[in-house]
Amino acid sequence: MTLIADLADVSRTVSATSKRSLKISELARCLRAIDKDEIAIAVHYLSGELTQGKIGIPFASLQHAGAQQPAAEATLTIRQVDELLNQYAGLRGAGSASKRAQLISDLFKQASVKEREFLFRLLVGELRQGALGGVMLEAIASAAAIPPADIRRAAMYAKDLGVLAEVALTEGVQALSRFDL
């Protein structure tokens, strides 16, 4: 299982360089190291997106959650965070606002300082690190050892960049044909 802290480290490294080749190299290294069932989530997170789409977490909830004492060490996994955000996105009806606030509070209680900083930026849509779609596509191609042109062609038809990355990294170039029209 991959820790959110690992993604935070990659994000920080990618943010710190203006060199496209170094961004691609670092992202590719990360993607090769991630468990196959976490690839899609990691691609979304490193691209500054949630797998759930926009879920509307109030800024005040994040500020309140961030005011708590952080965890001493990093333990949150990519899967844990995604499952919690799935719960958050699924809450509806009476009392859902307080349940949502509690979920975010619980998440931040478990997060170390490094994890909190990454999660805060991710959740408010401010994960600006220069890893836009083109850079991520190149990183997926590099990590999967597939020609970038093949990844770009598949991306034109893929509805989800995370799924494309998972297929490329786990099944190889032949499996990209499922994204062709």
N, C-alpha and C positions, 0 to 999 in steps of 0.2 A: 504494500500500500504506500502510495506517495503522499508525503506531507504537504500541506498548504505552504509550509515554510520553504520547501524546496522550490515551489513555484514563485514564491516571494523573492528568493535568491536569484532565480533566473530573470524575473521581471526587473529587479534592481540592476543586474548586469547588463541586460538589454537596454535599459533606460540610460545607462551610463556611457554608452558608446553611440557615436553617430555613424559608424561604419556598418553599412548594410551587410557586408560579408560576415562580420563578427556577430551581428544580430542573428543572422541565419544559422551560423555555426552553433551558437549557444542554444537557440531554440531546438535545432535538430538534435543536439546532444541530449537535451532534456526529454524530447519525445522518444528517443531510443531507450531511455532509462525507465520510462513510465510503464506500469502494468497495463496490459492490453485493454482491460475493462475500464481504464481511467483515461485513455488517450483522448476520446471525444470531449470529455469534460475539460481536460487540461488545455486542449486547443481553444475551446471557447473562453476559458478563464484568461489564458495568455493573450487572447485577442481582445480582451476587455468586455466580454459578453457573458451572460448567464445562459445556461442550457434551457432555462425556463422562459427566456425572453425578459422583457421588462416586467418586473413584479411590484414596482412602486413602494419601496421601503422608505418611509418618511425619514428625512434627515434628522429630525429630533430624536427618533428612536435610535438611530446610529450614534448620535452624540451621547445620549443617555447610556447606552450599552457600553460605549467607549470610556465612560467615566469610572467604570468598575476597575478593580484590581486585575491586571492581566495575569495569565497563567505563567508560572515560572519557566516552563519549557514548552517547546512546540510539540503538540501531539495530534492536532487536527489533520485528518486525511481529506483528500479531494472528495472521496466518496461520502464521508460524513457531512461535509459542507453541502454537497449537492443534494443529499437526502433531506437535510434540514430546509434547504431552499425549496425543494419540492413540497414539503409540508406547508411551508409559509405560503407558497403560491396557491395551494389547494384550500386554504382556510376561507370560509365564507360564512355569512350570517351573523346572528347575534353573538356578541362576545369575541368575534374574530379579531378585532383590532387589539384587544389586550392579549390574546393568545399569540398574535403575530409579534407584538412587542416583547413578549416573554421568550419566544423562540430566538429573536435577535439578541436579547440579553443573554440567554443561555449560550449562544454561539460565541459571543465576545468574552464570556467568563472563561471559556475553554481556550481562548486564543492568547498566544504569547504576543509581545509587543510587535514583533516582525509580522506575525500573521494578521494582527489587527490592522496594521498599516496597509497591507495588501488587500485584505477583505474590504476595508473602508473604501479604498479607491475603486475596487471592483464594483462594489454595491452602489456607489453613487455615479458610476460611469465615468470615472476620471483616471482610469488606468492608462495613462499616456506614456508609452514606452517606445513608440516607433515600430510596433509589430503589427502593422496593418495587414490586410489580406494578402497583398503581394509578397511581403516578407514571410508571412506564415506559409503561403503556398510553396515558396522556395525551401523553407525549413522542412516541410513535410516531404518534399521531393528528395532532399538531402538525407533525411532520416530513413526514408524507405528505399533509398538507392534507385529511384525511378527518375527518368528524364523529366525535368521541369515542364516541358511542353505537354507531356502526358497528364501531369497533375493539373495544369491549367485548363486543359481541354475537359477533363472530368469535372473540374470545379464549375465550369459553365453550366453543367446540368445537375450537379449535386445541390440538393436543397440545404445541406448542412455540412459545413466545413469540418466539423468534428467527426462526423460519420465518414467523410471522405478520408480523413487522416487515419482513422481506425482501420478502414478497409485497406488503404495503401500500405500501412505498416504491418498489418497482420496477414494479409492475403496476397499482396504483391501487385505487380503491374497488370496481370491478366484479369484480376477482379475489377479493375477500373472500368471495364466494358459495361458493367451494370449501370454506370452513370451516363452512357451514351444514349442518344435518342434514336 
